């Protein structure tokens, strides 16, 4: 294992910047909700359609 020594303590600082785009997150969540509701409604309607065609 190789050890790296630094002569200056300032070189060990880490800076992290996180940018959060709330509008994009909300838009994606809303679109996902619409798709999920559409799938559930579609399956329920298709199930009723198959039951009506049995008769």
DSSP file (Angstrom, degrees, kcal/mol; ACC not computed):
  #  RESIDUE AA STRUCTURE BP1 BP2  ACC     N-H-->O    O-->H-N    N-H-->O    O-->H-N    TCO  KAPPA ALPHA  PHI   PSI    X-CA   Y-CA   Z-CA
    1    1 A X              0   0    0      0, 0.0     2,-0.5     0, 0.0     0, 0.0   0.000 360.0 360.0 360.0 138.1    0.0    0.0    0.0
    2    2 A X        -     0   0    0      2,-0.0     2,-0.4     0, 0.0     0, 0.0  -0.832 360.0-151.4-101.5 129.7    1.3    3.4   -0.9
    3    3 A X        -     0   0    0     -2,-0.5     2,-0.6     2,-0.0     0, 0.0  -0.837   4.8-153.5-100.3 135.7    1.1    6.3    1.5
    4    4 A X        -     0   0    0     -2,-0.4     2,-0.4     2,-0.0    -2,-0.0  -0.937   9.2-159.5-109.8 122.9    0.8    9.8    0.2
    5    5 A X        -     0   0    0     -2,-0.6     2,-0.4     2,-0.0    -2,-0.0  -0.830   1.4-155.6-102.4 137.3    2.1   12.5    2.4
    6    6 A X        -     0   0    0     -2,-0.4     6,-0.0     1,-0.1     3,-0.0  -0.915  10.6-154.2-112.3 141.4    1.1   16.1    2.0
    7    7 A X  S    S+     0   0    0     -2,-0.4     2,-0.4     1,-0.1    -1,-0.1   0.717  81.2  56.0 -82.5 -21.3    3.2   19.0    3.2
    8    8 A X    >   -     0   0    0      1,-0.1     3,-0.9     0, 0.0     4,-0.2  -0.941  66.7-150.3-120.0 132.1    0.2   21.3    3.6
    9    9 A X  G >  S+     0   0    0     -2,-0.4     3,-1.3     1,-0.2     4,-0.1   0.749  94.5  68.6 -70.4 -23.5   -2.9   20.7    5.7
   10   10 A X  G >  S+     0   0    0      1,-0.3     3,-1.2     2,-0.2    -1,-0.2   0.732  86.2  68.3 -68.4 -21.6   -5.0   22.9    3.4
   11   11 A X  G <  S+     0   0    0     -3,-0.9    -1,-0.3     1,-0.2    -2,-0.2   0.639  89.6  64.8 -72.2 -14.1   -4.6   20.3    0.6
   12   12 A X  G <  S+     0   0    0     -3,-1.3    -1,-0.2    -4,-0.2     2,-0.2   0.472  76.1 110.9 -89.5  -2.6   -6.8   17.8    2.6
   13   13 A X    <   -     0   0    0     -3,-1.2     2,-0.4    -4,-0.1    -3,-0.0  -0.489  52.8-156.3 -74.9 141.8  -10.0   20.0    2.4
   14   14 A X        -     0   0    0     -2,-0.2     2,-0.5     2,-0.0    -2,-0.1  -0.971   4.0-163.0-120.7 133.0  -12.8   18.7    0.3
   15   15 A X        -     0   0    0     -2,-0.4     2,-0.4     2,-0.0    -2,-0.0  -0.969   7.7-175.2-118.3 126.3  -15.5   20.9   -1.2
   16   16 A X        -     0   0    0     -2,-0.5     2,-0.5     2,-0.0    -2,-0.0  -0.977   4.8-169.3-124.0 131.1  -18.8   19.4   -2.4
   17   17 A X        -     0   0    0     -2,-0.4     2,-0.5     2,-0.0    -2,-0.0  -0.982   2.7-170.1-121.7 126.8  -21.5   21.4   -4.2
   18   18 A X        -     0   0    0     -2,-0.5     2,-0.5     2,-0.0    -2,-0.0  -0.968   3.9-163.5-119.7 121.6  -24.9   19.8   -4.8
   19   19 A X        -     0   0    0     -2,-0.5     2,-0.5     2,-0.0    -2,-0.0  -0.911   5.4-163.1-104.7 127.2  -27.5   21.5   -7.0
   20   20 A X        -     0   0    0     -2,-0.5     2,-1.1     4,-0.0     3,-0.1  -0.947   8.8-156.4-114.4 121.6  -31.1   20.3   -6.7
   21   21 A X     >  -     0   0    0     -2,-0.5     4,-1.8     1,-0.2     3,-0.2  -0.789  13.8-179.7 -96.6  93.3  -33.5   21.2   -9.4
   22   22 A X  H  > S+     0   0    0     -2,-1.1     4,-2.7     1,-0.2     5,-0.2   0.866  77.2  57.9 -64.8 -38.1  -36.8   21.0   -7.6
   23   23 A X  H  > S+     0   0    0      1,-0.2     4,-2.3     2,-0.2    -1,-0.2   0.898 107.4  47.6 -60.6 -40.6  -38.9   21.9  -10.6
   24   24 A X  H  > S+     0   0    0     -3,-0.2     4,-2.3     2,-0.2    -1,-0.2   0.896 112.0  49.9 -67.9 -39.9  -37.5   19.0  -12.6
   25   25 A X  H  X S+     0   0    0     -4,-1.8     4,-2.4     2,-0.2    -2,-0.2   0.924 112.4  47.2 -63.8 -44.7  -38.1   16.5   -9.7
   26   26 A X  H  X S+     0   0    0     -4,-2.7     4,-2.5     2,-0.2    -2,-0.2   0.909 112.2  49.9 -64.6 -42.3  -41.7   17.7   -9.3
   27   27 A X  H  X S+     0   0    0     -4,-2.3     4,-2.3    -5,-0.2    -1,-0.2   0.905 112.2  47.5 -63.7 -41.3  -42.4   17.4  -13.0
   28   28 A X  H  X S+     0   0    0     -4,-2.3     4,-2.3     2,-0.2    -2,-0.2   0.910 112.5  49.0 -66.4 -42.2  -40.9   13.9  -13.2
   29   29 A X  H  X S+     0   0    0     -4,-2.4     4,-2.2     2,-0.2    -2,-0.2   0.891 111.6  49.6 -64.8 -39.3  -42.9   12.8  -10.1
   30   30 A X  H  X S+     0   0    0     -4,-2.5     4,-2.2     2,-0.2    -2,-0.2   0.920 111.3  48.5 -66.3 -42.8  -46.1   14.3  -11.6
   31   31 A X  H  X S+     0   0    0     -4,-2.3     4,-2.2     1,-0.2    -2,-0.2   0.900 111.2  50.4 -63.6 -40.4  -45.5   12.5  -14.9
   32   32 A X  H  X S+     0   0    0     -4,-2.3     4,-2.4     1,-0.2    -1,-0.2   0.897 109.5  51.8 -64.7 -39.6  -44.9    9.2  -13.2
   33   33 A X  H  X S+     0   0    0     -4,-2.2     4,-2.5     2,-0.2     5,-0.2   0.906 109.0  49.8 -63.0 -41.8  -48.1    9.6  -11.2
   34   34 A X  H  X S+     0   0    0     -4,-2.2     4,-2.3     1,-0.2    -1,-0.2   0.912 111.6  48.8 -63.4 -42.3  -50.1   10.2  -14.3
   35   35 A X  H  X S+     0   0    0     -4,-2.2     4,-2.3     2,-0.2    -2,-0.2   0.920 112.0  48.6 -64.2 -43.6  -48.6    7.1  -16.0
   36   36 A X  H  X S+     0   0    0     -4,-2.4     4,-2.5     2,-0.2    -2,-0.2   0.927 112.5  47.5 -63.9 -45.2  -49.3    5.0  -12.9
   37   37 A X  H  X S+     0   0    0     -4,-2.5     4,-2.8     1,-0.2     5,-0.2   0.903 111.6  52.1 -62.6 -40.5  -52.9    6.2  -12.6
   38   38 A X  H  X S+     0   0    0     -4,-2.3     4,-2.4    -5,-0.2    -1,-0.2   0.895 110.1  48.0 -62.0 -41.2  -53.4    5.6  -16.4
   39   39 A X  H  X S+     0   0    0     -4,-2.3     4,-2.5     2,-0.2     5,-0.2   0.937 113.7  46.5 -65.9 -46.3  -52.1    2.0  -16.1
   40   40 A X  H  X S+     0   0    0     -4,-2.5     4,-2.2     1,-0.2    -2,-0.2   0.942 115.5  45.5 -62.5 -47.7  -54.3    1.2  -13.1
   41   41 A X  H  X S+     0   0    0     -4,-2.8     4,-2.4     1,-0.2    -1,-0.2   0.899 112.7  52.1 -62.5 -40.5  -57.4    2.7  -14.7
   42   42 A X  H  X S+     0   0    0     -4,-2.4     4,-2.4    -5,-0.2    -1,-0.2   0.910 110.3  46.9 -63.5 -43.6  -56.6    1.0  -18.0
   43   43 A X  H  X S+     0   0    0     -4,-2.5     4,-2.3     2,-0.2    -1,-0.2   0.897 112.7  49.6 -66.7 -39.8  -56.3   -2.5  -16.4
   44   44 A X  H  X S+     0   0    0     -4,-2.2     4,-2.1    -5,-0.2    -2,-0.2   0.928 113.1  46.7 -64.3 -43.4  -59.5   -2.0  -14.4
   45   45 A X  H  X S+     0   0    0     -4,-2.4     4,-2.3     1,-0.2    -2,-0.2   0.907 112.2  50.1 -64.8 -41.9  -61.4   -0.9  -17.6
   46   46 A X  H  X S+     0   0    0     -4,-2.4     4,-2.3     2,-0.2    -1,-0.2   0.885 109.1  52.3 -64.6 -38.5  -59.9   -3.8  -19.6
   47   47 A X  H  X S+     0   0    0     -4,-2.3     4,-2.0     2,-0.2    -1,-0.2   0.918 110.8  47.2 -63.3 -43.2  -60.9   -6.3  -16.9
   48   48 A X  H  X S+     0   0    0     -4,-2.1     4,-2.3     1,-0.2    -2,-0.2   0.889 109.9  54.2 -64.4 -38.4  -64.5   -5.0  -16.9
   49   49 A X  H  X S+     0   0    0     -4,-2.3     4,-1.7     1,-0.2    -2,-0.2   0.908 108.6  48.3 -61.5 -42.9  -64.5   -5.1  -20.7
   50   50 A X  H  X S+     0   0    0     -4,-2.3     4,-0.7     1,-0.2    -1,-0.2   0.882 110.7  51.3 -66.6 -37.1  -63.5   -8.8  -20.6
   51   51 A X  H >X S+     0   0    0     -4,-2.0     4,-0.6     1,-0.2     3,-0.6   0.881 109.4  50.2 -66.2 -37.9  -66.2   -9.5  -18.0
   52   52 A X  H 3< S+     0   0    0     -4,-2.3     3,-0.5     1,-0.2    -1,-0.2   0.840 108.1  53.2 -69.0 -32.5  -68.9   -7.9  -20.2
   53   53 A X  H 3< S+     0   0    0     -4,-1.7    -1,-0.2     1,-0.2    -2,-0.2   0.610  92.6  74.1 -80.4 -10.9  -67.8   -9.9  -23.2
   54   54 A X  H <<        0   0    0     -4,-0.7    -1,-0.2    -3,-0.6    -2,-0.2   0.884 360.0 360.0 -64.0 -38.6  -68.2  -13.2  -21.3
   55   55 A X     <        0   0    0     -4,-0.6    -1,-0.2    -3,-0.5    -2,-0.1   0.490 360.0 360.0 -70.0 360.0  -72.0  -13.0  -21.5
